[in-house]
Amino acid sequence: QAYCRGHTVEGSRMSRAAIVVNPAKTDAAAVRDALEAAERRHGWEDSLWLETTEDDPGTGQTRRALDHGVDIVIAAGGDGTVRTVAEELRGTDTPLALLPAGTGNLLARNLDLTLDDMEHALDTAFDGADRPIDVGVAELRDGGRTERRVFLVMAGLGIDAQMIAATDDDLKAKAGWLAYVKAIGTVLRDTNELRLRYQLDGGRTHSTHAHSVLVGNCGSLPANILLLPEAAVDDGVLDIVVLRPEGAVGWLRIVVKVFWENGVLRRTNAGRRLMGAGREVRAMNYLKGSELVVTLDRPHEVELDGDLFGRVSALRTRVDPGALRVRVPRGT
């Protein structure tokens, strides 16, 4: 559905935004009121209002916005809405602004954007600066089916995709990301492992088994979890971690590494000195490159930015450097 009052100023062209709204994640009335107030503050024309539907989570809406020649597209919704809008804006000169309204808000967290201040987020949309960021491109294959999608934060095979599949949607709506904790217990009881071959940047092929393969464009998750400590959203490479714990001790080492070392010690100079140099956990194999090809012995679930995309027998991920412009506050 579209909503706009539209007006022009004689002899000049006023800037105009489009807003792609997920009505299941937002208070549409509150967003409309805040949007109109921000338009008046900044002297912008009335925005093109486009709501997502169950059949179209943002693709057609973003294409319509581009057809109207808007100056910016605001994604008002969760990670899925942001990912879908970004997929259409990738490679264009039209920037993306974020009005976070989901459970994870992963890209907003990694860009240190405001999560719970609608007025500030809209002021950033209308009067911020553009920051080019990388986009991950995922080629999903299963038999004769090939599907190309983008991800902004992370692509995953294994436990993380299984965890998302096992998460109760009603509990997620009530408890947010804590709903994943219950799902983790369910998934960890499954001894099902990935048996795979992988090739990094056209190098030699490696065979291994793992519980998860995670490919990140950036590395922070909710609850102060820094999974990929060296990942940066604009460094032109992907950061990868292969999780291969051996029993309960292996999982404990991963937990200590991610929550304590990455999440606490690494964030301060004193903590980094305490960690020491070159400390590694055998259960976590870190890689870095511009393209990763993974071939599985049988199909497994895959997730992109927290959304499931079915089962795949092969996954090819690559980085598209600086392919998306994101609106951030000036001076950041």
Phi, psi and omega in degrees: 000147182240145180219122174200141176267321173068130171202163181232161175246126185302129175083000179212160177251121177279146176293149182220138177252161165241145177236123178261113190249128171269104185294342179282343184251349188233161169268096189302320181296318179294322179295317179300314181297314181293323180295314180296322178295320179292322177300318180293319181298323188255359177071036178264153174293161178301132186285153172280119184261122184227120181261140175286162177229171178298324181279334181223102185279010176144350183294303181296324180296317180291322177298320178296319178300316179295322178299328179279354177068036182291162182274338180201151175243125179261126176262113180250097183171199181270194184299325180295319177296315180299315181298317182293317178296317180297326180302322180277331181277342180306129178083002176257173176268002182272121183281160176254132171245150185247131170240084191298136180211018184250196180279313185267316184049051192294314180295317179301319178296317183289339176263004180058040178271161179295134182258335189225028179229093185298320181298315179295319180298320180286324174299322176296318180300317186272338186219027179265193178242155181268133177240118177289133176231160178284158175232134173274136178246126182244128174255112185261126183233138173208106185065235180272359182269130173230129182229132178252127180224166175248161170219148182256333184245299189204144169245142185215143171240142175104225190299320183295320178292320177296323180296317179296319179295329183270356184283134178283119184297323179294318178294322179298320180295328182272320189250358180067218185294342179296340177298335180291336181299316178298320181293327180300318179299321178294315185291321184292344175284347180270120181274007182298122181248160172274131169249122193212163168240142178222153180225126183250122177052041176073010179282197183288158182273131179250142174249137181200175170236149185204164173269332180205148168235121182239128181246118188244137168272333171211171198239356185265140177239171177301164178066031175064027180273116177253091187284320182240087191294338181262359184287138175225142188286353183224030182263359176077011178223165174256143175254135188232142172227133176251118181267121182224061181287145175252096177074193185296325181294320178298318178294322179298319179295322177295315180300315179297316181298311187286311187278320185268303184290305180290317188280335184239298188296317186295342185279353179229155178298318180296321179295320179295324177294322179295324179296323186083173183266143171070020180286126183231157175244122185300333181286350180235116180253110181269137178227164179211136179181180182262344179210133177231130176245124180241129176241127184259154179286339175202161186297141175224160177295145176232145177232147176232118180051037175090000177251138179280142178233034176080193181262143179228151174258346177209148180222124175244122178240142176215162180259140173248096189295133174058029188275352182227134176262126180242135180279125180231163178300145178297143178086004179256000000 
